């Protein structure tokens, strides 16, 4: 069975030019390259996929996660590595579901003057089906759980929080993939 290995670079790596002069940061690209060189797995160029779109909103300003747009570019890098047809952004409807997201970086940094981030969802016309293994057995789930949008932890809007594995399937994809 083929194994794929992909490391997501942080915003500090992709947006290094936005950091204050002299800000300490690791050379994540070198670390990723070194780890990719030493693995026997198929590697996924998530760095290249994100770096090509560095001028876009790939990461939240107040959180360490990538945005839905960043995840879109990451998903296409995965599909490319696996020889699957890429998805097209224009096949999805973008909806801003919250404009009041303050992530963990905001909560832990003491920096309180940043405006909140927005959370966007991209959904195809035919919808998205998700099988959740949150409780250990397969059950129909949701990629987006609206009830979390009223909570402080709005990022749990995605899959309803941390899940060990959720199987998702694109309508045109040949089989499931672990999300």
N, C-alpha and C positions, 0 to 999 in steps of 0.2 A: 504494500500500500504506500503510495507516495506521501511523504511528509513535507510540509511547507513551514518555513520559519520566517517570521517577519517581526521586526522591531519598529515601533512607532517612535520617531524622534519627537522630543518635546518642543513646545513653542520657543523655548530659549535657544534651541538649535536652529530651527527654521527661521525664526525672527531675530537672530543674533544681532542684526543691525539696529534693532529697536532697543536693545539694552543700553543702560548708561555706560559711558566710557569707563573701562576698568572693572566692570562687573565680573565677578568670578564665575566661570562656567566651564564645563567639561567639553571636550571635542567629541560630541556624540557621534558624529559621522565616522570618525576614526574608530571608535569603539564598535559601532555597528559593522563597519567593514571588517574589522578584526574577528568579530564573532561569526560573521557570515563566512569568512575564509576558513574558519576552523570547524564548521558544521558539515555533516554529510547530507543535510536536508536541502531541498529546493528553497532558495531564498526569495523573498518578496521585497522589491525595491520601494518600500513605503517612503523612504527619504526622498528619492527622486520624484515620486508622485506628488508629495507635498511641496517640495522645493520649487517645482514648476509652477505652483500656484501661490507662492509666498505672499503676493500682494492681496490675496483674498482673506476672508474671515475664516481661517482654518481652525483656530483655537479660540476658546473663550478668554476674555481679558481677566476675568475674576476667578477662573478655575483652571485646573491642570488638564482637563479633557479637551479633545478635539470637538469641533462643532459638527453638526449633521453634514455640512458641506465638506469638512475635512474627512469625515468618515466616508462620504461618497467617493472622494478621490482615493482613499485607502482601499475601499471595496474594489474599485476598478483595478488597482494595482494587484490585488489578490486574484481577481478574475483573469487578468493578463498572465500572471505567473502560472495559473492553472490551465491556460489555453481556452478559457471561456470567453464568450462574447461580452464586451463591456456594456455597462448600463449607460443610458443617456439621460443627462439631467433634464432635458426638455420633455422627457416622458413622465416626469413627476411634477406634482403640484406642490409648490412651496407654501407653507402656512406658518406664520409666526404664532406660536401657541403661548408664549410668555415674553413679556418685555421687562420682567422684574426678577431676573435670575442673578443671584449673588452666589458664586461658587466657593469652594473650600479655600482657595488662595485669598479671596477677599476676607473670609471669616478668620483666617489664621495670621494674616500679615499685619494687621493694624492699619492698613491703608484703607481709609473710609471715604475718600473723595472721588473714587471712580463711579461712574454711572453703571447701572445694572446692564447685564448682557441680555440678549434676546435668545430664545430657544426656537429654532425652526424645525419643522417636520416636512419631509418630502414623501409623498404617497402617490403611487401610480393609480390610474383610474380603476384598475381591477382590485385594488387593495393589497394587503400583505397578510399572509398566513404565517403564524408562528406556533411551533410546538414547544411548550415549556417543560423542563425537567426540574423545576424549582423544588418540587416536593418529592423528587426521586422517581416519579412515574410520568410518562408522557401525558400531557393534557393541553388542550387548545389554550393558547395564550395571546398576548397582544404585544406588539412591538412598542406601542405607545399607550401609557396608562394615565389618562387625564386627571385622575384624582390627586396625583402627586403635584400637579401645578399649583395647588393651593397650600402646599407644604413648604417649609424652608428648604428641604432637600429636593428641589425641583428636578435635579438630574435623574432621580429615580423614575421620572416620566418615561425614560427609556427602559423597556422590559419590566417595569415595576420594581426596579432596584437590581442589586447584584444577583445574578443567577449563575449556577455552575455551568450550565449549557442550555442553550435554546436553539433548536433546529429551525431554520428558516429555509424557504425555498422561493426562488424567483419563479414566476409563472413559466418562463421559457427555459429555465435551467434543467439539466438532466436529472438532478438529484439533490438531496439535502446538503447543507453545509453547517458547521457549528458556528454560531454567532457569539 
